[in-house]
Amino acid sequence: MRKEYYKLVRDRIPEIITKNGLNYEIVTLNETEYRQALRQKLIEEAGETAEANEQNLVTELADLYEVIDAVMMSYGITRELVILEQVKRREDRGGFEERIMLLWTE
């Protein structure tokens, strides 16, 4: 039975599909399409990470990091730049160590 996906997949997925004896169709995205697909993949992986149980959390975080790395590479963003921005944001707004949940403002 045919199943539709229309989503970005890892580079070895076609090889794995072939090893499982299945047929498939793929396309190679241009840079604009690729960047949009990466952004959609971020949402997908973030959702899977949010729903992961404790046993799968590390795997889902690894998948999320893989997509983040691909986004950074696509846009020419270095880890150093992201870490510097993270430090700046933490200094300006704090981290999450105090477990504060905002309930309302007036």
MMTF fields as JSON, N, C-alpha, C and O atoms, coordinates in Angstrom:
{
  "mmtfVersion": "1.0.0",
  "mmtfProducer": "UNKNOWN",
  "numBonds": 423,
  "numAtoms": 424,
  "numGroups": 106,
  "numChains": 1,
  "numModels": 1,
  "chainsPerModel": [1],
  "groupsPerChain": [106],
  "chainIdList": ["A"],
  "bondAtomList": [4, 2, 8, 6, 12, 10, 16, 14, 20, 18, 24, 22, 28, 26, 32, 30, 36, 34, 40, 38, 44, 42, 48, 46, 52, 50, 56, 54, 60, 58, 64, 62, 68, 66, 72, 70, 76, 74, 80, 78, 84, 82, 88, 86, 92, 90, 96, 94, 100, 98, 104, 102, 108, 106, 112, 110, 116, 114, 120, 118, 124, 122, 128, 126, 132, 130, 136, 134, 140, 138, 144, 142, 148, 146, 152, 150, 156, 154, 160, 158, 164, 162, 168, 166, 172, 170, 176, 174, 180, 178, 184, 182, 188, 186, 192, 190, 196, 194, 200, 198, 204, 202, 208, 206, 212, 210, 216, 214, 220, 218, 224, 222, 228, 226, 232, 230, 236, 234, 240, 238, 244, 242, 248, 246, 252, 250, 256, 254, 260, 258, 264, 262, 268, 266, 272, 270, 276, 274, 280, 278, 284, 282, 288, 286, 292, 290, 296, 294, 300, 298, 304, 302, 308, 306, 312, 310, 316, 314, 320, 318, 324, 322, 328, 326, 332, 330, 336, 334, 340, 338, 344, 342, 348, 346, 352, 350, 356, 354, 360, 358, 364, 362, 368, 366, 372, 370, 376, 374, 380, 378, 384, 382, 388, 386, 392, 390, 396, 394, 400, 398, 404, 402, 408, 406, 412, 410, 416, 414, 420, 418],
  "bondOrderList": [1, 1, 1, 1, 1, 1, 1, 1, 1, 1, 1, 1, 1, 1, 1, 1, 1, 1, 1, 1, 1, 1, 1, 1, 1, 1, 1, 1, 1, 1, 1, 1, 1, 1, 1, 1, 1, 1, 1, 1, 1, 1, 1, 1, 1, 1, 1, 1, 1, 1, 1, 1, 1, 1, 1, 1, 1, 1, 1, 1, 1, 1, 1, 1, 1, 1, 1, 1, 1, 1, 1, 1, 1, 1, 1, 1, 1, 1, 1, 1, 1, 1, 1, 1, 1, 1, 1, 1, 1, 1, 1, 1, 1, 1, 1, 1, 1, 1, 1, 1, 1, 1, 1, 1, 1],
  "groupList": [{"groupName": "MET", "atomNameList": ["N", "CA", "C", "O"], "elementList": ["N", "C", "C", "O"], "formalChargeList": [0, 0, 0, 0], "bondAtomList": [1, 0, 2, 1, 3, 2], "bondOrderList": [1, 1, 2], "singleLetterCode": "M", "chemCompType": "L-PEPTIDE LINKING"}, {"groupName": "ARG", "atomNameList": ["N", "CA", "C", "O"], "elementList": ["N", "C", "C", "O"], "formalChargeList": [0, 0, 0, 0], "bondAtomList": [1, 0, 2, 1, 3, 2], "bondOrderList": [1, 1, 2], "singleLetterCode": "R", "chemCompType": "L-PEPTIDE LINKING"}, {"groupName": "LYS", "atomNameList": ["N", "CA", "C", "O"], "elementList": ["N", "C", "C", "O"], "formalChargeList": [0, 0, 0, 0], "bondAtomList": [1, 0, 2, 1, 3, 2], "bondOrderList": [1, 1, 2], "singleLetterCode": "K", "chemCompType": "L-PEPTIDE LINKING"}, {"groupName": "GLU", "atomNameList": ["N", "CA", "C", "O"], "elementList": ["N", "C", "C", "O"], "formalChargeList": [0, 0, 0, 0], "bondAtomList": [1, 0, 2, 1, 3, 2], "bondOrderList": [1, 1, 2], "singleLetterCode": "E", "chemCompType": "L-PEPTIDE LINKING"}, {"groupName": "TYR", "atomNameList": ["N", "CA", "C", "O"], "elementList": ["N", "C", "C", "O"], "formalChargeList": [0, 0, 0, 0], "bondAtomList": [1, 0, 2, 1, 3, 2], "bondOrderList": [1, 1, 2], "singleLetterCode": "Y", "chemCompType": "L-PEPTIDE LINKING"}, {"groupName": "LEU", "atomNameList": ["N", "CA", "C", "O"], "elementList": ["N", "C", "C", "O"], "formalChargeList": [0, 0, 0, 0], "bondAtomList": [1, 0, 2, 1, 3, 2], "bondOrderList": [1, 1, 2], "singleLetterCode": "L", "chemCompType": "L-PEPTIDE LINKING"}, {"groupName": "VAL", "atomNameList": ["N", "CA", "C", "O"], "elementList": ["N", "C", "C", "O"], "formalChargeList": [0, 0, 0, 0], "bondAtomList": [1, 0, 2, 1, 3, 2], "bondOrderList": [1, 1, 2], "singleLetterCode": "V", "chemCompType": "L-PEPTIDE LINKING"}, {"groupName": "ASP", "atomNameList": ["N", "CA", "C", "O"], "elementList": ["N", "C", "C", "O"], "formalChargeList": [0, 0, 0, 0], "bondAtomList": [1, 0, 2, 1, 3, 2], "bondOrderList": [1, 1, 2], "singleLetterCode": "D", "chemCompType": "L-PEPTIDE LINKING"}, {"groupName": "ILE", "atomNameList": ["N", "CA", "C", "O"], "elementList": ["N", "C", "C", "O"], "formalChargeList": [0, 0, 0, 0], "bondAtomList": [1, 0, 2, 1, 3, 2], "bondOrderList": [1, 1, 2], "singleLetterCode": "I", "chemCompType": "L-PEPTIDE LINKING"}, {"groupName": "PRO", "atomNameList": ["N", "CA", "C", "O"], "elementList": ["N", "C", "C", "O"], "formalChargeList": [0, 0, 0, 0], "bondAtomList": [1, 0, 2, 1, 3, 2], "bondOrderList": [1, 1, 2], "singleLetterCode": "P", "chemCompType": "L-PEPTIDE LINKING"}, {"groupName": "THR", "atomNameList": ["N", "CA", "C", "O"], "elementList": ["N", "C", "C", "O"], "formalChargeList": [0, 0, 0, 0], "bondAtomList": [1, 0, 2, 1, 3, 2], "bondOrderList": [1, 1, 2], "singleLetterCode": "T", "chemCompType": "L-PEPTIDE LINKING"}, {"groupName": "ASN", "atomNameList": ["N", "CA", "C", "O"], "elementList": ["N", "C", "C", "O"], "formalChargeList": [0, 0, 0, 0], "bondAtomList": [1, 0, 2, 1, 3, 2], "bondOrderList": [1, 1, 2], "singleLetterCode": "N", "chemCompType": "L-PEPTIDE LINKING"}, {"groupName": "GLY", "atomNameList": ["N", "CA", "C", "O"], "elementList": ["N", "C", "C", "O"], "formalChargeList": [0, 0, 0, 0], "bondAtomList": [1, 0, 2, 1, 3, 2], "bondOrderList": [1, 1, 2], "singleLetterCode": "G", "chemCompType": "PEPTIDE LINKING"}, {"groupName": "GLN", "atomNameList": ["N", "CA", "C", "O"], "elementList": ["N", "C", "C", "O"], "formalChargeList": [0, 0, 0, 0], "bondAtomList": [1, 0, 2, 1, 3, 2], "bondOrderList": [1, 1, 2], "singleLetterCode": "Q", "chemCompType": "L-PEPTIDE LINKING"}, {"groupName": "ALA", "atomNameList": ["N", "CA", "C", "O"], "elementList": ["N", "C", "C", "O"], "formalChargeList": [0, 0, 0, 0], "bondAtomList": [1, 0, 2, 1, 3, 2], "bondOrderList": [1, 1, 2], "singleLetterCode": "A", "chemCompType": "L-PEPTIDE LINKING"}, {"groupName": "SER", "atomNameList": ["N", "CA", "C", "O"], "elementList": ["N", "C", "C", "O"], "formalChargeList": [0, 0, 0, 0], "bondAtomList": [1, 0, 2, 1, 3, 2], "bondOrderList": [1, 1, 2], "singleLetterCode": "S", "chemCompType": "L-PEPTIDE LINKING"}, {"groupName": "PHE", "atomNameList": ["N", "CA", "C", "O"], "elementList": ["N", "C", "C", "O"], "formalChargeList": [0, 0, 0, 0], "bondAtomList": [1, 0, 2, 1, 3, 2], "bondOrderList": [1, 1, 2], "singleLetterCode": "F", "chemCompType": "L-PEPTIDE LINKING"}, {"groupName": "TRP", "atomNameList": ["N", "CA", "C", "O"], "elementList": ["N", "C", "C", "O"], "formalChargeList": [0, 0, 0, 0], "bondAtomList": [1, 0, 2, 1, 3, 2], "bondOrderList": [1, 1, 2], "singleLetterCode": "W", "chemCompType": "L-PEPTIDE LINKING"}],
  "groupTypeList": [0, 1, 2, 3, 4, 4, 2, 5, 6, 1, 7, 1, 8, 9, 3, 8, 8, 10, 2, 11, 12, 5, 11, 4, 3, 8, 6, 10, 5, 11, 3, 10, 3, 4, 1, 13, 14, 5, 1, 13, 2, 5, 8, 3, 3, 14, 12, 3, 10, 14, 3, 14, 11, 3, 13, 11, 5, 6, 10, 3, 5, 14, 7, 5, 4, 3, 6, 8, 7, 14, 6, 0, 0, 15, 4, 12, 8, 10, 1, 3, 5, 6, 8, 5, 3, 13, 6, 2, 1, 1, 3, 7, 1, 12, 12, 16, 3, 3, 1, 8, 0, 5, 5, 17, 10, 3],
  "groupIdList": [1, 2, 3, 4, 5, 6, 7, 8, 9, 10, 11, 12, 13, 14, 15, 16, 17, 18, 19, 20, 21, 22, 23, 24, 25, 26, 27, 28, 29, 30, 31, 32, 33, 34, 35, 36, 37, 38, 39, 40, 41, 42, 43, 44, 45, 46, 47, 48, 49, 50, 51, 52, 53, 54, 55, 56, 57, 58, 59, 60, 61, 62, 63, 64, 65, 66, 67, 68, 69, 70, 71, 72, 73, 74, 75, 76, 77, 78, 79, 80, 81, 82, 83, 84, 85, 86, 87, 88, 89, 90, 91, 92, 93, 94, 95, 96, 97, 98, 99, 100, 101, 102, 103, 104, 105, 106],
  "secStructList": [7, 7, 7, 7, 7, 7, 1, 7, 7, 7, 6, 6, 2, 2, 2, 2, 2, 2, 2, 6, 6, 7, 7, 7, 7, 7, 7, 7, 7, 7, 2, 2, 2, 2, 2, 2, 2, 2, 2, 2, 2, 2, 2, 2, 2, 2, 2, 2, 2, 2, 2, 7, 7, 6, 6, 6, 2, 2, 2, 2, 2, 2, 2, 2, 2, 2, 2, 2, 2, 2, 2, 2, 2, 2, 2, 6, 7, 7, 2, 2, 2, 2, 2, 2, 2, 2, 2, 2, 2, 2, 2, 2, 2, 7, 7, 1, 6, 6, 7, 7, 7, 7, 7, 7, 7, 7],
  "xCoordList": [0.836, 0.0, 0.883, 1.831, 0.577, 1.336, 1.046, -0.109, 2.098, 1.965, 2.673, 3.835, 1.979, 2.519, 3.234, 2.764, 4.375, 5.138, 5.353, 4.975, 5.939, 6.256, 6.946, 6.512, 8.031, 8.796, 10.28, 10.658, 11.097, 12.539, 12.941, 12.468, 13.812, 14.302, 15.825, 16.458, 16.389, 17.849, 18.388, 17.668, 19.665, 20.3, 20.276, 20.225, 20.31, 20.373, 19.004, 18.918, 17.941, 16.594, 16.28, 15.724, 16.602, 16.341, 17.035, 16.455, 18.27, 19.018, 18.309, 18.209, 17.831, 17.132, 15.819, 15.461, 15.103, 13.848, 14.112, 13.377, 15.163, 15.528, 15.853, 15.411, 16.619, 16.966, 15.726, 15.724, 14.667, 13.411, 12.518, 11.384, 13.025, 12.303, 11.137, 10.221, 11.154, 10.061, 10.48, 11.669, 9.526, 9.743, 9.489, 8.803, 10.046, 9.865, 10.128, 10.659, 9.753, 10.081, 10.597, 10.021, 11.686, 12.262, 12.51, 12.547, 12.677, 13.124, 14.211, 14.25, 15.086, 16.102, 15.61, 15.257, 15.595, 15.067, 16.104, 17.305, 15.632, 16.541, 16.757, 16.126, 17.642, 18.002, 16.803, 16.668, 15.947, 14.775, 13.83, 13.361, 13.552, 12.685, 13.306, 12.613, 14.628, 15.347, 15.242, 14.97, 15.457, 15.368, 13.956, 13.794, 12.95, 11.572, 11.306, 10.666, 11.8, 11.616, 12.336, 11.832, 13.501, 14.22, 13.425, 13.376, 12.814, 12.002, 10.804, 10.448, 10.191, 9.089, 9.603, 8.928, 10.809, 11.402, 11.7, 11.574, 12.096, 12.298, 11.026, 11.064, 9.908, 8.622, 8.302, 7.891, 8.493, 8.227, 9.081, 8.569, 10.381, 11.289, 11.062, 11.183, 10.733, 10.436, 9.198, 9.158, 8.191, 6.986, 7.291, 6.797, 8.103, 8.473, 9.288, 9.138, 10.153, 10.94, 10.027, 10.192, 9.07, 8.145, 7.313, 6.953, 7.008, 6.166, 6.964, 6.372, 8.283, 9.112, 9.058, 9.007, 9.071, 9.206, 10.682, 11.534, 10.977, 12.348, 13.331, 14.48, 12.901, 13.78, 14.143, 15.233, 13.257, 13.485, 13.938, 14.197, 14.038, 14.337, 15.688, 15.797, 16.71, 18.042, 18.023, 18.615, 17.355, 17.255, 16.546, 16.992, 15.451, 14.703, 15.485, 15.423, 16.214, 17.068, 18.171, 18.512, 18.728, 19.756, 19.188, 19.848, 17.968, 17.325, 17.112, 17.329, 16.693, 16.476, 17.788, 17.833, 18.857, 20.167, 20.621, 21.226, 20.338, 20.72, 20.065, 20.703, 18.801, 18.094, 18.623, 18.803, 18.87, 19.43, 20.775, 21.042, 21.618, 22.913, 22.733, 23.475, 21.761, 21.511, 21.028, 21.434, 20.167, 19.696, 20.877, 21.03, 21.698, 22.855, 23.789, 24.276, 24.042, 24.912, 24.319, 25.034, 23.024, 22.351, 22.454, 22.591, 22.387, 22.433, 23.835, 24.02, 24.81, 26.166, 26.324, 27.128, 25.561, 25.605, 26.511, 26.35, 27.454, 28.372, 27.811, 26.977, 28.29, 27.9, 28.324, 27.605, 29.508, 30.024, 29.068, 28.812, 28.543, 27.599, 26.33, 25.815, 25.837, 24.633, 24.907, 24.08, 26.044, 26.381, 26.544, 26.091, 27.185, 27.308, 25.936, 25.71, 25.026, 23.664, 22.929, 22.176, 23.154, 22.532, 23.009, 22.202, 24.299, 24.858, 24.269, 23.888, 24.195, 23.619, 22.166, 21.769, 21.376, 19.961, 19.822, 18.94, 20.691, 20.644, 20.971, 20.332, 21.968, 22.318, 21.179, 20.878, 20.533, 19.463, 18.151, 17.453, 17.813, 16.495, 16.522, 15.481, 17.7, 17.831, 17.697, 17.445, 17.872, 17.708, 16.381, 15.383, 16.384, 15.161, 15.389, 14.579, 16.496, 16.858, 15.843, 15.669, 15.178, 14.267, 12.862, 12.0, 12.631, 11.363, 10.139, 9.09, 10.255, 9.171, 8.152, 8.514, 6.883, 5.794, 4.962, 4.4, 4.875, 4.068, 2.601, 2.218, 1.793, 0.371, -0.445, -1.357, -0.135, -0.879, -0.175, 0.7, -0.564, -0.144, -1.367, -2.379, -1.272, -2.414, -1.934, -2.746],
  "yCoordList": [-1.181, 0.0, 1.248, 1.34, 2.187, 3.421, 4.373, 4.566, 4.965, 5.929, 7.219, 7.19, 8.338, 9.644, 10.29, 10.203, 10.94, 11.608, 13.097, 13.936, 13.428, 14.811, 15.552, 16.626, 14.954, 15.587, 15.303, 14.332, 16.158, 16.001, 14.784, 14.596, 13.959, 12.775, 12.762, 13.454, 11.981, 11.845, 11.206, 10.511, 11.457, 11.052, 9.547, 9.143, 8.724, 7.27, 6.601, 5.385, 7.37, 6.783, 6.056, 4.959, 6.6, 5.828, 4.467, 3.474, 4.425, 3.164, 2.179, 0.991, 2.668, 1.822, 1.313, 0.151, 2.173, 1.766, 0.66, -0.326, 0.83, -0.184, -1.518, -2.568, -1.486, -2.711, -3.42, -4.64, -2.652, -3.236, -3.698, -4.12, -3.619, -4.129, -3.274, -3.776, -1.994, -1.107, -0.192, 0.065, 0.287, 1.29, 2.666, 2.795, 3.686, 5.051, 6.038, 5.683, 7.267, 8.366, 9.513, 9.833, 10.129, 11.264, 12.398, 12.189, 13.595, 14.749, 15.441, 15.331, 16.148, 16.948, 18.392, 18.949, 18.979, 20.325, 21.381, 21.174, 22.505, 23.63, 24.274, 23.87, 25.27, 25.847, 26.452, 26.275, 27.152, 27.761, 26.692, 26.792, 25.68, 24.578, 23.829, 23.444, 23.628, 22.917, 23.661, 23.057, 24.96, 25.75, 25.705, 25.613, 25.77, 25.679, 24.293, 24.166, 23.259, 21.892, 21.692, 20.986, 22.301, 22.22, 22.878, 22.362, 23.995, 24.677, 23.815, 23.753, 23.155, 22.234, 21.047, 20.57, 20.579, 19.454, 19.843, 19.015, 21.098, 21.573, 21.424, 20.972, 21.808, 21.703, 20.241, 19.895, 19.38, 17.948, 17.362, 16.686, 17.628, 17.054, 17.649, 16.941, 18.939, 19.544, 18.902, 18.652, 18.636, 17.958, 16.556, 16.147, 15.823, 14.467, 14.505, 13.638, 15.512, 15.663, 15.979, 15.421, 16.87, 17.249, 16.063, 15.992, 15.14, 13.998, 12.753, 11.748, 12.808, 11.63, 11.232, 12.076, 9.924, 9.446, 9.516, 9.815, 9.242, 9.383, 8.486, 8.875, 7.3, 6.374, 6.875, 6.581, 7.617, 8.093, 9.544, 10.047, 10.218, 11.649, 11.956, 12.893, 11.189, 11.451, 11.281, 12.088, 10.249, 10.018, 11.172, 11.64, 11.632, 12.733, 14.04, 14.84, 14.262, 15.449, 15.388, 16.406, 14.201, 14.027, 14.35, 15.007, 13.892, 14.207, 15.714, 16.28, 16.349, 17.794, 18.532, 19.465, 18.109, 18.704, 18.526, 19.434, 17.375, 17.132, 18.147, 18.661, 18.425, 19.404, 20.808, 21.592, 21.129, 22.442, 22.624, 23.682, 21.599, 21.672, 21.904, 22.685, 21.238, 21.401, 22.817, 23.402, 23.369, 24.745, 25.705, 26.591, 25.528, 26.4, 26.314, 27.34, 25.117, 24.947, 25.623, 26.276, 25.463, 26.046, 27.573, 28.18, 28.178, 29.635, 30.175, 31.386, 29.287, 29.722, 30.272, 31.175, 29.732, 30.178, 29.222, 28.004, 29.778, 28.945, 28.653, 29.392, 27.559, 27.233, 28.344, 28.693, 28.892, 29.955, 31.142, 31.707, 31.518, 32.632, 32.325, 33.186, 31.113, 30.714, 30.705, 31.171, 30.186, 30.138, 31.548, 31.828, 32.434, 33.825, 34.463, 35.174, 34.216, 34.758, 34.133, 34.809, 32.834, 32.155, 32.775, 33.017, 33.03, 33.641, 35.036, 35.403, 35.813, 37.158, 37.106, 37.864, 36.221, 36.095, 35.655, 36.131, 34.749, 34.293, 35.45, 35.603, 36.267, 37.423, 38.43, 38.981, 38.682, 39.674, 39.198, 39.977, 37.931, 37.434, 36.29, 35.903, 35.747, 34.619, 33.297, 33.248, 32.234, 30.883, 30.314, 31.028, 29.025, 28.354, 27.589, 26.746, 27.891, 27.16, 27.312, 26.39, 28.451, 28.712, 28.153, 28.282, 27.542, 26.841, 27.749, 27.31, 28.973, 29.956, 29.759, 29.702, 29.656, 29.625, 30.883, 31.108, 31.698, 32.912, 32.542, 31.901, 32.935, 32.601, 33.71, 33.429, 34.977, 36.064, 37.385, 37.464, 38.416, 39.788, 40.67, 40.266, 41.89, 42.792, 44.201, 45.122],
  "zCoordList": [0.0, 0.0, 0.0, 0.78, -0.858, -1.001, 0.154, 0.532, 0.712, 1.794, 1.378, 0.974, 1.477, 1.074, 2.257, 3.391, 1.994, 3.048, 2.765, 3.582, 1.648, 1.291, 2.436, 2.852, 2.936, 3.992, 3.787, 3.132, 4.352, 4.301, 5.117, 6.238, 4.554, 5.258, 5.242, 4.444, 6.115, 6.175, 4.895, 4.178, 4.629, 3.375, 3.098, 1.936, 4.119, 3.905, 3.862, 3.689, 4.017, 4.013, 2.71, 2.773, 1.523, 0.296, 0.284, -0.155, 0.766, 0.859, 1.791, 1.487, 2.901, 3.875, 3.289, 3.483, 2.578, 1.941, 0.921, 0.859, 0.127, -0.874, -0.205, -0.672, 0.883, 1.617, 2.142, 2.309, 2.402, 2.879, 1.731, 1.958, 0.501, -0.649, -1.104, -1.755, -0.774, -1.145, -2.29, -2.483, -3.03, -4.063, -3.462, -2.448, -4.095, -3.597, -4.711, -5.763, -4.472, -5.365, -4.512, -3.472, -4.956, -4.246, -5.227, -6.44, -4.694, -5.471, -4.659, -3.433, -5.347, -4.684, -4.671, -5.711, -3.5, -3.321, -3.691, -3.513, -4.204, -4.384, -3.011, -2.035, -2.93, -1.629, -0.9, 0.311, -1.606, -0.977, -0.436, 0.697, -1.234, -0.799, 0.374, 1.316, 0.305, 1.362, 2.691, 3.729, 2.653, 3.886, 4.476, 5.693, 3.628, 4.118, 4.703, 5.747, 4.025, 4.518, 5.848, 6.722, 6.012, 7.286, 8.407, 9.523, 8.117, 9.137, 9.544, 10.72, 8.568, 8.874, 9.694, 10.606, 9.355, 10.078, 11.521, 12.423, 11.748, 13.12, 13.945, 15.089, 13.352, 14.039, 14.327, 15.435, 13.319, 13.487, 14.613, 15.506, 14.559, 15.56, 16.95, 17.949, 17.024, 18.324, 18.941, 20.145, 18.116, 18.609, 19.113, 20.163, 18.365, 18.794, 20.081, 20.941, 20.213, 21.438, 22.615, 23.7, 22.403, 23.474, 23.947, 25.122, 23.055, 23.399, 23.812, 24.205, 23.728, 23.997, 25.469, 26.364, 25.686, 27.064, 27.451, 26.615, 28.706, 29.196, 28.448, 28.241, 28.042, 27.339, 25.937, 25.447, 25.29, 23.922, 23.849, 22.756, 24.966, 24.951, 24.316, 23.526, 24.644, 24.082, 22.568, 21.851, 22.072, 20.626, 19.939, 18.892, 20.517, 19.918, 19.977, 19.044, 21.058, 21.132, 20.078, 19.476, 19.854, 18.823, 17.444, 16.639, 17.167, 15.887, 15.744, 14.672, 16.817, 16.794, 16.535, 15.734, 17.218, 16.987, 15.539, 14.969, 14.941, 13.549, 12.615, 11.696, 12.858, 12.028, 12.302, 11.371, 13.551, 13.887, 13.186, 12.616, 13.227, 12.535, 11.039, 10.443, 10.428, 8.993, 8.681, 7.676, 9.531, 9.34, 9.429, 8.587, 10.435, 10.611, 9.408, 8.933, 8.916, 7.759, 6.524, 5.764, 6.329, 5.173, 5.156, 4.094, 6.323, 6.427, 6.744, 6.864, 6.879, 7.185, 8.588, 8.821, 9.517, 10.915, 11.696, 11.62, 12.437, 13.209, 14.603, 15.126, 15.183, 16.565, 17.516, 18.452, 17.254, 18.109, 18.145, 19.208, 16.983, 16.923, 17.718, 18.43, 17.594, 18.325, 19.826, 20.61, 20.226, 21.655, 22.22, 23.33, 21.465, 21.914, 22.1, 23.079, 21.173, 21.295, 22.476, 23.178, 22.689, 23.829, 25.144, 26.042, 25.259, 26.473, 26.667, 27.779, 25.585, 25.661, 26.125, 27.01, 25.534, 25.906, 27.367, 28.082, 27.801, 29.193, 30.136, 31.177, 29.772, 30.602, 30.641, 31.7, 29.487, 29.403, 30.021, 30.67, 29.825, 30.207, 31.204, 31.735, 31.46, 32.367, 31.632, 30.428, 32.392, 31.854, 32.317, 32.42, 32.592, 33.049, 34.358, 34.744, 35.031, 36.238, 37.368, 38.165, 37.448, 38.56, 38.338, 39.207, 37.199, 36.906, 37.016, 37.487, 36.601, 36.724, 35.603, 34.428, 35.974, 35.0, 35.175, 36.247, 34.147, 34.189, 34.04, 33.061, 34.989, 34.962, 34.321, 33.543, 34.634, 34.01, 34.291, 35.154, 33.555, 33.832, 33.704, 33.13, 34.247, 34.172, 33.955, 33.863]
}
